[in-house]
């Protein structure tokens, strides 16, 4: 990994002129660096550290085999990644940018290059600062990129400022994740949730382009406008904002109308006293693979981020024969956009309603502890989700380094180590689930008439059978069941 200083004076001077105009428009002024001053600027970083962008190697996903092009019907968007290294180690900054590269590739982009800048705080005008934005512009022009993707959240003014310098589209991490969600949403509810999140993100970022967005119709002939041009006095950007707010209100109503159906399904499971287990975790940690191992569900498994958006509920069985439901939820990611957490609240409530949470962690990831922290930060935004008993499931044990597994077992002593791909450790996980699921609390010893086979079936599916015996009056059942079923069994006895 090397420091790559871009040195075409004419192009750099032209880009700096643009930066000067942006900073002047923002009410700030460029500070001329005093070369005879101190090597430190208050509590800031060393000037030498701030003076160069650091090239992050190994991010390019350019096609090397021309035959791959035959399988891609459209031209991939060519992107350059940019990140700020403010805290932590250089390795963690690299991990963050590589995750951004995976997100960009999932969205259908071709990553050309990646740059990291050492900086305490983002520049308020261009995120990177004047000099680095100019260097980025030269890199974008030299590699022929269409888009710059920033590993962070950009204020609307920062995005506009950086776009004016680099002369290509600039998107931030939130916009990238929203785009991926929009591509992967399949159900009507999922599509509505994603669209709502996108509109919430777009609303403060509408940008006017000249008179087409700013002109109002007046009460007299102005600029060729007269009869037929007078209206409510809204600019075009105001009209667009009003339309977006109207659409958002409609989407919120639609999502609210869909909520009762999901609540009805939850209520039916609660009435039947079927315990619920939710699978949550970082995106691409192997949640769907784990669901398939536990249930044989055949859910889509894909080595990509956010392959699962719509929750999947399947039946599973404990080693002692008790039924429970297993729910595969949407994957989380570091700095998951707040708009998505709000829009997917009804879906994420599946976690809060569960009796047990399987928190799946990619043990082969460079920063599994960071994944755990990111998932718990999202769960903290869901009421009562952190109150659900949790089992850490260290997945991909076949790919993880032995020292990494040792470290994680020390950090999470109650964790279960598995490989959803090979099936290793699944027996221990099934037993742990059986031990932690709520057990029926009422012991019964009753005779069930042969005509009430439905009660016997419920006892087998939701209770613990201690013994059965066929008699002349019916089936004698000794079992542990819930209070509701116990009352029904007592009432159904011959002579009751």
N, C-alpha and C positions, 0 to 999 in steps of 0.2 A: 504494500500500500504506500503510495508516494504522494508528496505534495505537488500538485500540478498548477503552476502559475501561468495564466493565459496572458500573452504579451503582444497583442497587436495594438500599437498606440492609437491609431486613427479610430478604430472601432471602439476602443475603451473610452477615448475622449468623447465620442459621440454619445455613448451610453451615459457617461457622467453628466453630460449636458441635460439629458432627459431627467436624471436623478435630481439635478439642481432645481429644475422646474417643479418637480413633484414636491421636494422639500420646501420650496418657497411657497407652493400652494397650500401646504399643510401648516404654514405659519412657523416653520422652523428655519434654521440656517445651518449651512455646512460649517463645521468647525475646521479651520486650517490647522493641521497638525504641526506643533512646534517641535522640530527635530532636536532642539537643544534641551528639551524638558526632561522630566523624570521618566524612567522606564515603567512607572506605574501611574494609573489614572484613578486615584482614590482607592476604592476597594474593588476595582475592576480586575479583569484578567490581565496577564502579561501582554504587552502590545505585540510581542512576537507571536503569541498564540492566536491573537485576533487577526493577524495580518494575512493569513492564508486559509483557503479552503482545503479540506483534506479529501482526497479521492478515495472512495470506498470501492474496492475491487470485487470482482466476481458477481456483480449484479446484472450484467448484460444478459438478455434473453433473446438476442438476435438469432434468427434461424441460420443454422450451419448447414443443414441438409436441404437442398432445394426441393426435394420431394415432399417435405412437410407442407410446402405452400399449396400443394394440390388439395390438402385437407382443410385449408382455411379459405373460406369463400370470400372473405373481405380483408382489406388491408388493416393490420393492427395499428392502433394508435401508438406513436413513438414518444416515449416519455423520459424525462430526466428527473431524478429524485433529489430532494434537498432536505436536510435536517439540521437542527441546532443541537449541539452537545452542551447542555447547561450544567447538568449534575451527573454524578455517577462516573463509571469508568468508561474508557474508550470502547471496550468490548461490548458493554451494554448499549452504547450509542449505535454501534454497528449492528447489533441484534435488532434494534428498533427499526433501522433503515432497511434491513433485510426483510423484516416483516412487512414493511411498506411495499417492498418490491413484490412480495408474494400477493399482497392485496391488489397491486396494480396489474399483475399478471392475471389474477382471477377476474378482474374487470375487463380483460381483453386487450391489455396493452403490451407493448414490447419495450422493456426497460433498456435504455441505452447506456446510462451512466448514473452515478450517485455521488453526491457531495455532502460532506459534513462540515459545519462551521462551529468553532469553539467560541461561544458567546454566552454571557450570563443571562441577558434578557433580549427578547426579539426587538428589532428596530420598529418603532411605531409607524414609520412611513412605508418601508419596503420589506420588513421582516428580517432581511439579511443585513441591511446597511448599504450605504451607497456604493462603496468599492466592490463588495462581494456581489451585489446585484448586477453591476456592470460586467464582472468576470463571468457570472452565470449566463448573461446575455451572449457573450462570446462563445461559451461552450454550447449553448442551445443552437446558435447559428452554425457552428462547426460540425455538429453531429446531425443536424437536420431534424431536431425534435419538434413535435407538434404541441407538446404540453409539458408543463412543469408541475410536479406533484410535491407538495410540502408536507413533511411529517409533523404536523401540528395543526392547530386551528388558527385560521387567518381571520382578522377583522376585515369587514368589507373594504375599508380604506387601504389596508395592507395588500389585499388582493389586487385592487385597482392599481396601486402604486407599483407592485412588482410586475404586473402585466404590462404597464406602460414602459417599463425598462426592457424586459425580455422579449416583448413583441409577440408572444404566443399565449395561449390559454394557460391560466394558473388555477389549480384546484387544490384544496387542502384535504387532510385525512378524513374529515367528516363527510365531505362531498364524495370521496372515493368509496367509503363504506356504504353510503346511501345508494350509490350507483350499483354496487354489488347486490345489495338487498333487492333493488328494483328488478334486476335480472333474474334472481332466484325465487322470488315470491310466486307461488302457484295458486293458492287458495284465494277466494274472494276476500276473506278477512285479511290475509297476509298482504294482498295487493293494496287494499285500502289503508292498512297501517303504514306501509312503506310510502305511499303517496302523501299521506298526512305528514309524515316526518320530513319528506322532501320539501313540501310547501312551507313548513315551519322554518326550515333552513333557508329557503329561497327568499322569503318575505323581506327580511332586512337587507338583502343583497341585490335587490333589483337595481339595475344601473341604467340611467338615462343616456341616450345618445343624441345630443344636439336638440334641434327644435322638435323633432318627431316625438320626443318624450316630454318636452317642457312647455309646448305652446298651449295657451288657453284661447278659446274663442271669446271674443269680447263683444260689447254691445254696439260696436260700430265697425265699419269696414276697416280691417287691419291686415296688411300683408296679403290682400287679394281675397280674404274671407269676408263673407257678409251674410246675406239671407241663406238660411239652411245650415250655417256653421255654428250658430249659437247653441250652447248646451248648458249643462250643469256647472260649467266653470272648472271642471277637473282637468288636470294635466293627464297625459297618457299614462305616466307612471303611477299616478294616484288611482286611475281607473283599473290598472292591472293589479294594484294592491287590494283594491276593493273586491275584484273578482277572485283573487286568491283567498281572501278571508271568507268569502261566501262559499267557495269550494271546500275550505277547511271545515266550516261549520257543517256542511252536508256530510263530509266524511266522518266527522265525530258522531253524527247521528246514526250513520250506517253502522259504525263499529259498535255503538251502544246497542243497536238493535240486534246485532249478532251475539252480544254477550249472553242473553238468556239461554240460547241454545247450548253454549258451552257450560253454563251453570247448571242446566238441566242434566247434562251428562255427568257432571260432578255429583249432583244430588242423587242420581240413580245409583252411582257407585257407593255413595255414603249410606244410602238406604240398605243396599245389599251388604254393607259392612266389608266391602272388598278393600283391603289396604292398598295404598298408592305409593309408588316409588318414582321419583323424578330423577332423570339424568341431566346434569348440568356440567358446564365446563368451558374451557377455552375453545375457540373454533379450531377445527381440525385435530382435536385431541383424541378422537376415536370414539365419540359417543354413539354414533349410529352402528358402528361395528360391535360395540359392547351390547347394544340392544339386540342385534341379530344373534349374538352368541347366547344371550340369556333366553331369547324367545323364539329364535328361528324365523324372525319376521320377514327377512328379505328386504329391509329398507335400503334405499340408495346409499351406497358407500362410495365416496369419491375423495381423492387426495387433493382437495381444494378447500379454500376458506368459505364458510357459510354455505356449504352444500345443503344443509337442512335449515329451513326457515319455519315451515309449518309443523307444529307439534304432532308427533305420532304416538298413539296410545296402543299398547299391545298387552295381552294377558301373559302372565308368567306363573310359574309354580315353584314353591319352595321344595327342598328335598323331602320334607315330611308331608307334602301333598296339599299345602294351603295355596289358594290362588291369590294373586295380587296383580295390580296393573303397573305397567312400566311406561313412563312418558319420556320421549326424547325431545328435548327443547332446543331452541335456537342457541348457537354458540356465542360466547362472549369474546370480547377482544379488548385490549388495552385502550383506554380512553373511548369506550363505546359512546357514540353521540347521544347526548341527553334526549334529543328529539326521538331517537329510536326507542330508548327505554320507556318514554312516555307513550309512544304509539303502540308498542308491543306489551303494554302493561297487562292487558287482559290475557295474553298468551303466557307471560312470565308468571302470572298468578298461579299457574299449574304447579310451580315450585312451592309456593307458600301453602298450597292445599295438600301437599304430599305428607305422608307419614315418615318418609325417609328420603334423604337426598344422597345420590351417588355423584360425588364431585370428581369428574374424570380429569386427570392431569397427564400431559404428554411428558413422560419421564425422560424421553430422548431430546427434549427441547433444550436449547442452551440456557434458558432462564425459567425453569419450571416454578420456582418460588414466585417469580413475577406474575406468572399465569394465575396462581392461586390468589394472589393479592388482587389482581384485576377482576377475577370472577366474584370474589367476596365484596369488592367495591360496588359492583352492579347489583348484587343481591341485597346490599344494604339499602338500595333505593326501593325495594319491593317490601311492602309491609309484612312483617312476621316471617319473611323468608329465612332470616338468620336464626330463627327459633327452631327450625326443622332439624332433627338429628342428622348429622353429616358423616359420610364415610368417604375418605380420600381414596380414590382408585388410581394407582400409579400404572398407567397403561403404556404400551409399547416397550415392555421390559425386554423383548428380544432385540431391540435396537439401542437401548440405553447402555451407557458405559457402567461397569460394575461399581466404580467409585461414585458415580452419580446416584445410583440406587441406594448405596450405603448412606450417602449424605441425606437423601430424602427420607429414608427409613428412620434416621436419627431425628430429623426435623419433624416428621409426622409418624410417631411410633405406632399409631393405630391404623395406618394405611394398609391397603391390600394391594399387592403387586401382581399384575396380570398382563397378559398379551391377548388382546381381542383377536389378533390375526391368527395366532397359533392355538389359542385356547388354554394356554398355561395360566394357572391360578384361578380359573373360573369356578372350580369346586369350592375353594375357600371363600370366594366372593358370594356364591349362592348361600353358603352356610352362614356367613356374616349377615346377609339380608334376612334370612330366616330368624336369626337370633334377635335382630333389632326391630322387626316388624311387631306391631301390637298384637297380642294374643287374646283370644276370647277369654272372658272372665267368669263365666257361669258353668259349673259342672252339672250335667244332667244324666239321669239314668231313667229312660222312659221307653215305653213300647209304642212304636209308630205303626199305625194301621197300614196294611199293604196298599190301600187306596190313596195314601198321602206320600207317595214316592217323591213329590216335589220337595217336601220338608227334609226327607232323607238326603236328597241331592244337595240342598243348600247346606246341610250340616257337613257333608263331605267337602264342599267347595270353600266354605268360609270358616269352618271350625276344625278342631283337632279330634279325630276319631280315636277313642281309647279301646273300643271293642264293639262288635255287633253279633247278634244271635237271632236266628229265625225261630219264631214260636208260632203257636196256632192263632194267636190274636194279631200278630204283626211282627215287626222287626224290633228286637230289643236293642236300644242304642245307648251306649255309654260314651259320652263325648264332652268336650268343652266348647261352648258356643257363646255368641253374644246374647245380651239380655232379651232383645226382641225375639230372636228365634227360639230362645228357651221358653218364653211365654207361649209361643205358638205350638211348640212341641208338647207342652204340658196340657194345653187345651185340646189337642188332637188325640190324647190317649183314650183307649176304649173305656167307657164308663165315666169319663171326665165331665 
